[in-house]
Amino acid sequence: MLFLVAVCGTCVVLARDPLRQALMASLYGLVLGLLFFVFQAPDVALSQTVVGAVALPLMILLALARVRWEEERRK
């Protein structure tokens, strides 16, 4: 499980496209939540899954949409 967390974290860092990076960050948050569950911390795992796999990527995607909307509006 620790190896999977390390691989997902590396994939987040190596992703160049912001959209792909947001999706990889979501996957990383989910895997990290699973790691906490394996370490018998279900409350931390639930919090990590909600924040890391849902809220943070959603905020990134909304920010990307806003930036693209502003760029289109300026043209």
Secondary structure, DSSP 8 states (H G I E B T S, - for coil): -HHHHHHHHHHHHH--SHHHHHHHHHHHHHHHHHHHHHTT-HHHHHHHHHIIIIIHHHHHHHHHHHHHHHHHHH-
